[in-house]
Amino acid sequence: MNIKNIAIIAHVDHGKTTLVDQLLRQAGTFRENEAVADRVMDSNDLERERGITILAKNTAIDYKDYRINILDTPGHADFAGEVERIMNMVDGVLLVVDAYEGTMPQTRFVLKKALEQKLTPIVVVNKIDRPAARPEEVVDEVLELFIELGADDDQLEFPVVYCSALNGTASLSSDPADQEENMEAIFESILENIPDPGMDPNGTLQFQPALLDYNDYVGRIGIGRIVRGTINVNQMVSICRLDGSTQQFRITKLFGFLGLKRVEIESAQAGDIVAIAGLPDINVGETVCEIGKEEALPILHIDEPTLKMTFSTNSSPFSGQEGKHVTASKIDERLYKEIQRDVSLLVERVGTKEEWVVSGRGELHLSILLENMRREGFELEVSKPEVIIREIDGVLCEPYEYVQIEAPEEHVGSVIEAMGYRKGQLQNMIHNENGQVRLIYDVPSRALIGFMTEFLTLTKGYGIINHTFSEYRPMEKGSVGERKNGALVSMENGKATNYGLMGLEDRGIMFIEPGAPVYEGMIVGENNKDLDLAVNVTRAKQLTNCRSAGKDNTVVLKKPRLITLEYALEYINEDELVEITPTSVRLRKKILDTNERKKFDKRKNTLINNYFLTQSMKKILLH
């Protein structure tokens, strides 16, 4: 059977996964009477809830005399480690672009990776049925983007298919009225334009895993394309390790893909995408070869993490009350299991402490891990996300982001002011016909930590912000985008009361409701001023023998602010932690004791004052 290997790449929510659903349906992958959910490729609970693809997945479709291997990739830059690794497994890409939104930052990022690999592109303009669709303009934007990213002449001659993945229609015409009631235009475009793998099935074996999976029964599974030769079950092979050494092992399981299923097969040949098991510590980028004929392929390059957090065991007074897994050994085991699957994640144990520095590609990347752990019954604490600083040629450098903002015209002034405060450099400003303004910025990555909530407030929920890693540049001096408000911090253990909360409503915004359990050092609200304030939310009304009119009127409190995991990670300062359990997300100070915290702050201020006094004395002496 002939083989075609393609990846589907696009920006978040431009319809990649829905498109794969339709291709699977129309290729006859599902039985006629089979009940199938929408977006079947998003099998992870979080993927279904958030409407995004987190893990790269592969499937296969039989169409005419061809086996079409399709890889559905994440569209978010935080999961771009998945995208980079699969580029060596395919010969072409379907670039899915929204007929209204056009090219977006993640489209740039992923497309750049594909063009660097000299892959053949097919542009699929999706959502052609949208009332505000502008397909011709979007194709022009895509062409400009190809030129900007250095596409060669062949890549610039990309074919275009217009479709509505939701309705299962497609055609080569940009007129929505010409849509055909099937996806045949896409299938035929793949067969006509995507090259065959062109690999030698009779040569000596070369197989390189680009993705990893894990199974409790067979251990780590390597997924990749057979570059040369044939691979068989129970075959003894040799692997070229990343450190240059070699090791022999037996292939105990060999899997192929058909539709959404992973099926056991006896053998596969060059060009096909398969999964192998047999080596417990197989890694991405290593090469499986025939024994005695070891020839390593170039190691796959994966961009390094840009953001880190410190994970630690839960040390709050509520530790062990809400979760199943609370010990350091359980957390250590879970983090080790995660890096078996996700090679863009780095985990480093901090000496003998019950702490781990976990590095990833962005806030979303790490928050997805934390949310999964929380749902699995883990309790832990995490610190404020920090960007990873590097020394390049003796200069301290920090990561910068390419940021694209779309906001209504009336809110643009507030957004520009906020981005200026965060040291953003405005690169371009485009006014659209529909009253929207598009802003292009270069911003330090650390300035975007905690900006999402503020941005949604500034634009009253109508703004859209997308960003992707750009490059490392010399570090900006001073702090960037720190929280302007102080915290309301509980000074007592107990339960919050109506009476205690009522007296604090004028001081700020509360995070808890009456009856919520609290402990000393827990953050219960946001202060209107820029200083932290110790408060007693457990205070009860004193009972007296006297009664007066109106004394027992019902107290109606303002609704507290909902604290989600993402909001908590954005909100906290360096002296604070997020406590995460299966049922709660709490904010707390690192030092819980109120008096100890005051002493620490006093010592810190003294050290800072002494430092500046010393610097001033040096300047006076020099003059």
Phi, psi and omega per residue, in radians:
M1 nan 2.409 3.094
N2 -1.262 2.635 -3.048
I3 -2.159 2.431 2.961
K4 -2.239 2.270 3.131
N5 -2.018 2.094 -3.134
I6 -2.352 2.712 3.009
A7 -2.039 2.566 3.051
I8 -1.859 2.095 -3.093
I9 -2.208 2.577 -3.123
A10 -3.074 3.070 3.034
H11 -1.331 2.831 3.101
V12 -0.963 2.333 2.999
D13 1.175 0.400 3.046
H14 -1.618 -0.034 2.953
G15 1.852 0.393 3.131
K16 -1.047 -0.931 -3.014
T17 -1.177 -0.666 3.079
T18 -1.103 -0.659 3.116
L19 -1.114 -0.763 3.107
V20 -1.085 -0.695 3.078
D21 -0.938 -0.842 -3.095
Q22 -1.160 -0.696 3.117
L23 -1.092 -0.703 3.106
L24 -1.121 -0.778 -3.118
R25 -1.102 -0.840 -3.021
Q26 -1.334 -0.268 3.069
A27 -1.532 0.010 3.091
G28 1.409 0.448 -3.141
T29 -1.193 -0.606 -3.120
F30 -1.766 2.587 3.044
R31 -1.148 2.738 -3.109
E32 -1.086 -0.603 -3.095
N33 -1.687 0.201 -3.076
E34 -1.476 2.221 3.090
A35 -1.405 2.142 -3.068
V36 -2.217 2.287 3.109
A37 -1.294 2.784 3.032
D38 -1.210 2.657 3.118
R39 0.916 0.972 -3.068
V40 -1.118 -0.408 -3.127
M41 -1.247 -0.422 3.085
D42 -1.476 1.517 -3.027
S43 -1.554 -0.327 -3.129
N44 -1.330 2.452 -3.123
D45 -0.993 -0.771 -3.126
L46 -1.147 -0.589 3.107
E47 -1.108 -0.723 -3.134
R48 -1.201 -0.708 -3.102
E49 -1.184 -0.760 -3.055
R50 -1.553 -0.222 3.134
G51 1.238 0.466 3.121
I52 -2.249 2.763 3.054
T53 -1.660 2.222 -3.091
I54 -1.835 -0.718 -3.089
L55 -1.912 2.354 3.045
A56 -1.159 2.357 -3.119
K57 -2.315 2.628 3.108
N58 -2.126 2.598 3.111
T59 -2.501 2.990 -3.135
A60 -2.424 2.467 -3.133
I61 -2.193 2.336 3.013
D62 -1.661 2.042 -3.140
Y63 -2.311 2.088 -3.036
K64 0.966 -2.176 -3.121
D65 -1.732 0.366 -3.028
Y66 -2.088 2.510 2.898
R67 -1.738 1.993 3.138
I68 -1.775 1.896 3.048
N69 -1.471 2.136 -3.088
I70 -2.046 2.282 3.063
L71 -1.953 2.062 3.111
D72 -1.601 2.062 -2.990
T73 -1.920 2.738 3.063
P74 -1.147 2.587 3.101
G75 -1.758 -0.101 -3.093
H76 -1.630 2.420 -3.060
A77 -1.064 -0.491 -3.141
D78 -1.115 -0.406 3.137
F79 -1.893 0.405 -3.086
A80 -1.209 -0.293 3.044
G81 -1.003 -0.618 3.084
E82 -1.143 -0.731 -3.077
V83 -1.146 -0.800 -3.088
E84 -1.018 -0.689 -3.010
R85 -1.253 -0.474 -3.058
I86 -1.536 -0.135 -3.090
M87 -1.081 -0.496 3.111
N88 -1.368 -0.147 -3.088
M89 -1.641 -0.178 -2.997
V90 -2.193 2.880 3.136
D91 -1.958 -0.151 3.139
G92 -2.819 2.951 -3.118
V93 -2.347 2.534 2.899
L94 -1.692 1.973 3.097
L95 -1.613 1.888 -3.102
V96 -1.607 2.168 -3.107
V97 -2.232 2.358 3.105
D98 -1.170 2.309 -3.085
A99 -1.186 -0.218 3.088
Y100 -1.868 -0.857 -3.039
E101 -1.287 -0.537 -3.134
G102 1.291 -2.708 -3.083
T103 -1.313 2.440 -3.110
M104 -2.264 2.971 -3.035
P105 -0.935 -0.784 -3.130
Q106 -1.203 -0.477 3.037
T107 -1.042 -0.762 3.122
R108 -1.033 -0.884 -3.033
F109 -1.050 -0.890 -3.049
V110 -1.236 -0.695 3.134
L111 -1.096 -0.677 3.119
K112 -1.033 -0.729 3.118
K113 -1.091 -0.724 -3.118
A114 -1.188 -0.739 -3.118
L115 -1.170 -0.621 3.101
E116 -1.084 -0.544 3.130
Q117 -1.479 0.044 3.139
K118 1.058 0.605 3.110
L119 -1.367 2.637 3.140
T120 -1.458 2.139 -3.112
P121 -1.675 2.553 2.895
I122 -2.160 2.199 -3.134
V123 -1.612 2.172 3.094
V124 -1.961 1.945 3.110
V125 -1.541 1.868 -3.039
N126 -1.658 2.916 3.122
K127 1.060 0.693 -3.134
I128 -1.107 -0.337 -3.105
D129 -1.508 -0.001 3.123
R130 -1.133 2.465 -3.116
P131 -1.028 -0.617 -3.086
A132 -1.717 0.326 -3.099
A133 -1.062 2.491 3.126
R134 -2.384 1.145 -2.960
P135 -1.027 -0.732 -3.105
E136 -1.122 -0.748 3.125
E137 -1.106 -0.689 -3.128
V138 -1.122 -0.711 3.101
V139 -1.095 -0.673 3.081
D140 -1.109 -0.705 3.100
E141 -1.087 -0.723 3.129
V142 -1.099 -0.747 3.124
L143 -1.073 -0.768 3.098
E144 -1.053 -0.715 3.137
L145 -1.137 -0.735 3.094
F146 -1.012 -0.791 -3.133
I147 -1.111 -0.774 -3.127
E148 -1.078 -0.600 -3.093
L149 -1.564 0.090 3.024
G150 1.405 0.585 3.100
A151 -1.149 2.551 3.109
D152 -1.416 3.067 -3.046
D153 -1.043 -0.699 -3.137
D154 -1.132 -0.722 -3.128
Q155 -1.181 -0.523 3.133
L156 -1.233 -0.303 3.121
E157 -1.598 0.722 -3.041
F158 -1.214 2.450 3.020
P159 -1.322 2.679 -3.125
V160 -2.174 2.309 3.032
V161 -2.115 2.365 3.132
Y162 -1.857 2.314 -3.059
C163 -2.624 2.931 2.914
S164 -2.184 1.719 -3.080
A165 -1.066 -0.605 -3.121
L166 -1.110 -0.690 -3.117
N167 -1.585 -0.189 -3.140
G168 1.286 0.567 -3.137
T169 -2.066 2.696 3.137
A170 -2.787 2.724 3.033
S171 -2.883 2.999 3.097
L172 -1.595 0.006 -3.131
S173 -1.763 2.514 3.137
S174 -1.428 -0.069 3.126
D175 -1.468 2.089 -3.130
P176 -0.985 -0.460 -3.127
A177 -1.211 -0.332 -3.107
D178 -1.602 0.093 -3.110
Q179 -1.098 2.335 3.084
E180 -1.638 2.626 -3.007
E181 -1.384 0.638 3.080
N182 -2.797 3.060 -3.110
M183 -1.798 0.384 -3.047
E184 -1.049 -0.576 -3.135
A185 -1.043 -0.629 3.129
I186 -1.285 -0.808 3.116
F187 -0.986 -0.839 -3.091
E188 -1.154 -0.626 3.116
S189 -1.142 -0.639 3.093
I190 -1.125 -0.847 -3.112
L191 -1.107 -0.624 -3.047
E192 -1.402 -0.610 -2.961
N193 -1.890 -0.547 -3.105
I194 -1.385 2.175 -3.106
P195 -1.210 2.703 3.011
D196 -1.175 2.734 3.134
P197 -0.992 -0.582 3.097
G198 1.074 0.733 -3.094
M199 -1.976 2.708 -3.012
D200 -1.560 1.906 3.124
P201 -1.306 -0.227 -3.099
N202 -1.716 -0.059 -3.130
G203 -1.381 -3.094 3.085
T204 -1.307 2.563 -2.984
L205 -1.112 2.364 2.920
Q206 -2.487 2.132 3.121
F207 -2.418 2.292 -3.109
Q208 -2.208 2.018 3.107
P209 -1.226 2.329 3.103
A210 -1.952 -0.318 3.096
L211 -2.292 2.719 3.107
L212 -2.152 2.578 2.969
D213 -2.336 2.953 -3.119
Y214 -2.414 2.408 3.140
N215 -2.362 2.296 -3.096
D216 -1.080 -0.389 -3.080
Y217 -1.579 -0.736 -3.078
V218 -1.914 -0.040 3.115
G219 1.446 -2.608 -3.083
R220 -1.296 2.415 -3.121
I221 -2.059 2.264 3.101
G222 -1.725 2.213 -3.135
I223 -1.973 2.236 -3.136
G224 -2.969 -3.022 -3.129
R225 -1.818 2.437 3.045
I226 -1.329 2.000 -3.068
V227 -1.391 -0.590 -3.107
R228 -2.727 2.577 3.041
G229 1.453 -2.865 -3.104
T230 -2.256 2.545 -3.116
I231 -2.136 2.444 -3.063
N232 -2.287 2.672 3.025
V233 -1.136 2.507 3.133
N234 1.197 0.164 3.105
Q235 -1.320 2.355 3.017
M236 -1.430 2.205 -3.101
V237 -2.323 2.987 3.104
S238 -2.091 2.512 3.131
I239 -2.066 2.309 3.066
C240 -1.541 1.932 -3.064
R241 -1.349 2.910 -3.114
L242 -1.158 -0.447 -3.138
D243 -1.526 0.078 3.102
G244 1.692 -0.204 3.139
S245 -1.416 2.970 3.079
T246 -2.202 2.725 -3.127
Q247 -2.618 2.429 3.137
Q248 -1.680 2.536 3.059
F249 -2.742 2.908 3.139
R250 -1.812 2.365 3.072
I251 -1.359 1.854 -3.065
T252 -1.473 -0.533 3.124
K253 -2.418 2.496 3.071
L254 -2.319 2.181 -3.080
F255 -2.086 2.464 2.938
G256 -1.948 -3.129 -3.109
F257 -2.202 2.408 3.062
L258 -2.558 2.032 -3.026
G259 1.072 -2.265 3.140
L260 -1.643 0.020 -3.015
K261 -1.751 2.552 2.975
R262 -1.727 2.038 -3.035
V263 -1.997 2.455 3.105
E264 -1.260 2.358 3.114
I265 -2.285 2.851 -3.115
E266 -1.548 -0.612 -3.123
S267 -2.736 2.833 3.085
A268 -2.645 2.738 -3.078
Q269 -2.143 3.065 -3.036
A270 -0.886 2.387 3.108
G271 1.750 -0.410 -3.090
D272 -1.479 2.688 3.095
I273 -1.764 2.141 -3.062
V274 -2.381 2.990 3.052
A275 -2.171 2.375 -3.140
I276 -2.157 2.615 3.054
A277 -2.281 2.733 3.133
G278 2.534 -0.418 3.115
L279 -2.053 1.990 -3.013
P280 -1.073 -0.466 -3.067
D281 -2.088 0.590 3.095
I282 -1.065 2.489 -3.059
N283 -2.164 2.724 3.033
V284 -1.073 2.350 3.068
G285 1.630 -0.188 3.071
E286 -1.367 2.854 -3.070
T287 -2.130 2.186 3.068
V288 -1.595 2.205 -3.067
C289 -2.315 3.012 2.992
E290 -1.285 2.586 -3.136
I291 -1.129 2.292 -3.141
G292 1.480 -0.110 3.133
K293 -2.244 0.821 -3.087
E294 -1.252 2.179 3.120
E295 -2.528 1.769 -3.022
A296 -1.310 2.436 3.012
L297 -1.431 2.786 3.093
P298 -0.982 2.390 -3.122
I299 -1.162 2.382 3.123
L300 -1.206 2.248 3.112
H301 -1.547 2.266 3.121
I302 -2.140 2.218 3.126
D303 -1.023 2.487 -3.059
E304 -1.396 2.797 3.124
P305 -1.083 2.712 3.131
T306 -2.090 -0.133 -3.053
L307 -2.414 2.518 3.126
K308 -2.395 2.729 3.057
M309 -2.437 2.724 3.026
T310 -1.777 2.093 3.044
F311 -1.656 2.508 3.070
S312 -2.617 2.857 3.098
T313 -1.159 2.695 -3.100
N314 -1.255 2.071 -3.110
S315 -1.935 0.216 -3.121
S316 -1.352 2.878 3.090
P317 -1.067 -0.325 -3.139
F318 -1.625 0.182 -3.092
S319 -1.012 2.326 3.073
G320 1.482 -0.050 -3.072
Q321 -1.510 -0.417 -3.004
E322 -2.118 -0.269 -3.059
G323 -2.012 2.873 3.094
K324 -1.608 -0.703 -3.043
H325 -1.891 1.839 -3.043
V326 -2.155 -0.167 -3.048
T327 -1.517 2.777 3.135
A328 -1.091 -0.645 -3.103
S329 -1.136 -0.662 3.125
K330 -1.177 -0.751 3.132
I331 -1.145 -0.731 3.133
D332 -1.060 -0.764 3.134
E333 -1.103 -0.714 -3.120
R334 -1.191 -0.718 3.129
L335 -1.178 -0.651 3.096
Y336 -1.114 -0.694 3.128
K337 -1.127 -0.625 -3.122
E338 -1.164 -0.696 -3.119
I339 -1.307 -0.181 2.997
Q340 -1.170 -0.577 -3.098
R341 -1.663 -0.663 -2.968
D342 -1.967 1.733 -3.073
V343 -1.405 -0.127 3.070
S344 -1.507 0.042 3.109
L345 -1.825 2.369 3.084
L346 -2.073 2.376 3.128
V347 -2.230 2.253 -3.136
E348 -2.314 2.136 3.120
R349 -1.298 2.370 -3.120
V350 -1.554 1.630 3.104
G351 0.885 -2.304 3.132
T352 -1.680 0.038 -3.141
K353 -1.246 2.843 3.065
E354 -1.571 0.972 -3.098
E355 -2.386 2.613 3.113
W356 -2.390 2.331 3.008
V357 -1.600 2.011 -3.098
V358 -1.908 2.135 -3.086
S359 -1.982 2.391 -3.137
G360 -2.513 -2.936 -3.034
R361 -1.633 0.008 3.128
G362 2.875 3.046 -3.123
E363 -1.039 -0.754 -3.109
L364 -1.118 -0.725 3.129
H365 -0.960 -0.854 -3.089
L366 -1.339 -0.596 -3.131
S367 -1.206 -0.532 3.063
I368 -1.132 -0.738 3.088
L369 -1.065 -0.803 -3.127
L370 -1.111 -0.710 3.140
E371 -1.139 -0.696 3.091
N372 -1.111 -0.758 3.127
M373 -1.112 -0.718 3.135
R374 -1.048 -0.738 -3.125
R375 -1.236 -0.403 3.122
E376 -1.481 -0.007 3.066
G377 1.736 0.294 -3.128
F378 -1.520 2.566 2.946
E379 -2.014 2.330 3.093
L380 -2.837 3.008 3.072
E381 -2.152 2.546 3.104
V382 -2.326 2.627 -3.126
S383 -1.592 3.087 3.078
K384 -1.090 2.376 3.073
P385 -1.077 2.429 3.109
E386 -2.214 2.511 3.053
V387 -1.321 2.675 3.141
I388 -1.573 2.035 -3.131
I389 -1.546 2.396 3.115
R390 -2.143 2.652 3.040
E391 -1.768 2.013 -3.133
I392 -2.068 2.035 -3.108
D393 0.955 0.700 3.084
G394 1.394 0.063 -3.119
V395 -2.009 2.295 3.085
L396 -1.227 2.191 -3.087
C397 -2.176 2.598 3.116
E398 -2.179 2.735 -3.133
P399 -1.292 2.501 3.046
Y400 -2.004 2.675 -3.125
E401 -2.050 2.516 2.941
Y402 -1.554 2.073 -3.023
V403 -2.059 2.323 3.082
Q404 -2.144 2.167 -3.089
I405 -2.094 2.376 2.968
E406 -2.127 2.192 -3.095
A407 -2.562 2.669 3.051
P408 -1.053 2.583 -3.044
E409 -0.965 -0.640 -3.066
E410 -1.223 -0.289 -3.119
H411 -1.807 -0.041 -3.023
V412 -1.110 -0.668 -3.137
G413 -1.020 -0.775 3.138
S414 -1.131 -0.689 -3.131
V415 -1.162 -0.760 3.138
I416 -1.092 -0.697 3.109
E417 -1.108 -0.772 -3.138
A418 -1.138 -0.718 3.131
M419 -1.194 -0.592 3.068
G420 -1.115 -0.695 3.095
Y421 -1.084 -0.531 -3.136
R422 -1.664 0.312 3.051
K423 1.092 0.563 3.053
G424 -1.377 2.465 3.122
Q425 -1.875 2.013 -3.118
L426 -1.250 2.126 -3.114
Q427 -1.731 -0.586 -3.089
N428 -2.777 2.670 3.133
M429 -2.471 2.078 -3.052
I430 -2.143 2.197 3.093
H431 -1.608 2.138 3.094
N432 -1.581 2.832 -3.088
E433 -1.186 -0.433 -3.050
N434 -1.564 0.309 3.113
G435 1.476 0.062 3.087
Q436 -1.621 2.606 3.089
V437 -2.110 2.314 3.105
R438 -1.808 2.186 3.135
L439 -1.989 2.335 3.086
I440 -1.971 2.204 -3.083
Y441 -2.235 2.700 2.820
D442 -1.910 2.153 -3.031
V443 -2.406 2.458 3.002
P444 -1.063 2.430 -3.095
S445 -1.008 -0.653 -3.089
R446 -1.167 -0.400 3.127
A447 -1.251 -0.375 -3.105
L448 -1.540 -0.201 3.101
I449 -1.180 2.061 -3.140
G450 1.535 0.057 -3.069
F451 -1.474 -0.428 -2.998
M452 -1.022 -0.810 -3.111
T453 -1.124 -0.771 3.114
E454 -1.069 -0.717 -3.117
F455 -1.097 -0.782 3.138
L456 -1.121 -0.600 3.084
T457 -1.179 -0.781 -3.118
L458 -1.080 -0.644 -3.072
T459 -1.732 0.162 -3.132
K460 0.935 0.585 3.084
G461 1.481 -0.030 -3.082
Y462 -1.646 -0.131 -3.098
G463 -1.480 2.666 3.062
I464 -2.192 2.256 3.109
I465 -2.212 2.331 3.087
N466 -2.341 2.481 -3.137
H467 -2.571 2.699 3.112
T468 -2.573 2.633 -3.108
F469 -1.037 2.370 3.141
S470 -1.857 -1.164 -3.104
E471 -2.950 3.002 3.017
Y472 -1.602 2.365 3.114
R473 -2.357 2.823 3.095
P474 -0.914 2.431 -2.995
M475 -1.225 2.403 3.057
E476 -1.296 2.512 3.111
K477 -1.387 2.641 3.057
G478 1.468 2.971 3.132
S479 -1.405 2.689 -3.092
V480 -2.268 2.151 2.959
G481 1.069 0.646 3.109
E482 -1.310 2.780 -3.140
R483 -1.103 2.357 -3.064
K484 -1.510 -0.413 -3.070
N485 -1.753 2.578 3.038
G486 -1.406 -3.111 -3.098
A487 -1.985 2.627 2.948
L488 -1.623 2.037 -2.990
V489 -2.006 2.242 -3.136
S490 -1.138 2.401 3.114
M491 -1.907 0.081 -3.118
E492 -2.387 2.755 2.987
N493 -1.652 2.590 3.101
G494 2.535 -2.615 3.108
K495 -2.091 2.454 3.139
A496 -1.160 2.447 3.138
T497 -1.997 2.763 3.045
N498 -0.994 -0.778 -3.083
Y499 -1.111 -0.758 -3.132
G500 -1.153 -0.698 -3.123
L501 -1.297 -0.599 -3.106
M502 -1.051 -0.683 -3.123
G503 -1.258 -0.182 -3.089
L504 -1.869 -0.072 -3.052
E505 -1.072 -0.571 3.130
D506 -1.344 -0.253 -3.106
R507 -1.474 -0.363 -3.094
G508 2.959 -2.797 -3.111
I509 -1.818 2.271 -3.107
M510 -1.543 2.644 3.098
F511 -1.872 -0.125 -3.036
I512 -2.225 2.836 3.105
E513 -1.858 2.851 3.040
P514 -1.007 2.418 -3.135
G515 1.634 -0.179 -3.135
A516 -1.244 2.330 3.094
P517 -1.227 2.406 -3.141
V518 -2.335 2.840 3.060
Y519 -2.426 2.846 -3.131
E520 -1.083 2.250 -3.130
G521 1.682 -0.118 3.112
M522 -1.397 2.399 3.123
I523 -1.455 2.095 -3.055
V524 -1.905 -0.088 -3.139
G525 -3.075 3.134 3.128
E526 -1.944 2.232 -3.139
N527 -1.310 2.547 3.063
N528 -1.212 -0.437 -3.132
K529 -1.695 3.092 -3.038
D530 -1.583 0.167 3.136
L531 -1.979 2.664 3.035
D532 -1.277 2.569 -3.125
L533 -2.338 2.168 3.085
A534 -1.391 2.242 -3.060
V535 -2.321 2.786 3.099
N536 -1.975 1.770 -3.129
V537 -1.594 -0.052 -3.133
T538 -1.669 0.064 -3.060
R539 -1.078 2.291 3.111
A540 -1.867 2.681 -3.133
K541 -1.248 2.315 3.131
Q542 -1.241 2.368 3.130
L543 -1.520 2.418 3.094
T544 -2.284 3.013 3.095
N545 -1.468 -0.166 -3.040
C546 -1.724 2.573 3.050
R547 -2.136 2.513 3.050
S548 -2.413 2.702 -3.094
A549 -1.047 2.348 3.086
G550 1.481 -0.074 -3.082
K551 -1.117 -0.606 -3.039
D552 -1.870 0.443 3.071
N553 -1.061 2.560 3.136
T554 -1.135 2.302 3.125
V555 -1.582 2.194 3.095
V556 -1.916 1.988 -3.111
L557 -1.642 2.689 3.045
K558 -1.200 2.633 -3.137
K559 -1.183 2.295 -3.137
P560 -1.263 2.794 3.091
R561 -1.310 2.324 3.140
L562 -1.326 2.228 -3.142
I563 -1.771 1.870 3.036
T564 -1.658 2.936 -3.139
L565 -1.066 -0.806 -3.123
E566 -1.091 -0.739 -3.139
Y567 -1.117 -0.736 -3.123
A568 -1.073 -0.762 -3.139
L569 -1.128 -0.611 3.106
E570 -1.260 -0.584 -2.921
Y571 -1.380 -0.690 -2.918
I572 -1.177 2.675 3.028
N573 -1.698 -3.136 -3.055
E574 -1.150 -0.438 -3.119
D575 -1.644 0.308 -3.073
E576 -2.231 2.845 3.129
L577 -2.333 2.794 2.978
V578 -1.886 2.152 3.068
E579 -1.622 2.135 -3.051
I580 -2.060 2.181 3.061
T581 -2.334 2.959 -3.141
P582 -1.020 -0.450 -3.073
T583 -1.993 -0.212 -3.035
S584 -2.454 2.651 2.940
V585 -2.216 1.979 -3.088
R586 -2.076 2.663 3.031
L587 -1.838 2.498 -3.122
R588 -2.634 2.833 3.021
K589 -1.456 2.627 3.079
K590 -1.107 -0.738 3.068
I591 -1.709 1.990 -3.036
L592 -1.370 -0.680 -3.068
D593 -1.169 2.189 -3.066
T594 -1.060 -0.790 -3.109
N595 -1.189 -0.722 3.105
E596 -1.090 -0.637 3.135
R597 -1.156 -0.705 3.113
K598 -1.117 -0.731 3.117
K599 -1.097 -0.749 -3.140
F600 -1.094 -0.789 3.140
D601 -1.092 -0.650 3.135
K602 -1.147 -0.765 3.114
R603 -1.100 -0.717 -3.127
K604 -1.115 -0.776 -3.141
N605 -1.124 -0.646 3.106
T606 -1.109 -0.773 3.119
L607 -1.083 -0.735 3.136
I608 -1.124 -0.782 -3.139
N609 -1.101 -0.722 3.120
N610 -1.102 -0.675 3.135
Y611 -1.083 -0.845 -3.109
F612 -1.186 -0.591 3.091
L613 -1.123 -0.730 3.108
T614 -1.092 -0.758 3.128
Q615 -1.094 -0.703 3.135
S616 -1.133 -0.725 3.133
M617 -1.109 -0.684 3.117
K618 -1.069 -0.743 -3.139
K619 -1.121 -0.721 3.140
I620 -1.099 -0.766 -3.126
L621 -1.150 -0.639 3.128
L622 -1.159 -0.600 3.142
H623 -1.391 nan nan
